[in-house]
């Protein structure tokens, strides 16, 4: 049990003194980059879905 307590104390020490935490401004800019990337990829997937839907509808209508 003592080794587990030592392990937890080392984790706490590392989080407090060795990890370089980003500033609030860095977090905001990273969040904006992620949001823009998600929107861009979503738009690309939506466009691909629409193109494939129109293409397949046209193809299926040829054989009706």
Beta strands, then each sheet from edge to edge (+ up, - down):
end
